[in-house]
Amino acid sequence: MQGAIAPVAPVAPGAVSAWIGLGASLGDRLATLRTALSAIGALPGTRVQRVSSLYGSAPVDAGGPDYLNAVVQLCTTLAPHALLAQLQAIELAGGRERPYRNAPRTLDLDILLYGDQVIDTPTLTVPHPRLHERAFVLYPLAELAPELVPAQQLAAVAVQRIERIAEPVWADGVA
């Protein structure tokens, strides 16, 4: 699956484009991200549209090993909170534990954007509240949809260590 896949076609009427951040810092990070991507692609009413390159990044506001990160664009009929619940189930299946805020993790899946909706509930905030502060999200998102990432946001995170380490082919045959 390449970053620029076939034209985006909705899975069903009412489908929304959602952007998901993927990250892993523990264990076999690449295998974990590939498994998560496959699980995301199997969600009901959901199709993976595009996948970014893989990026290596240092943890932000935390210690621990470096992360592998990517962003995926979905077309989904799942409502935002239903999508969140499905992503959290995939995290749990991937061994995700939440011992403390910003702890190293086997898998982290975040809804970055859900259509053009603004959501602010106790369990979900969209756009993701720290989206604009994190190079590991902005760089892969800008790779897929530069119109969604203002240049000043990229400039603001330019001091964060991030490196593009694999083309979108890392996801070939997964979703």
Disulfide bonds with the S-S distance in Angstrom:
none
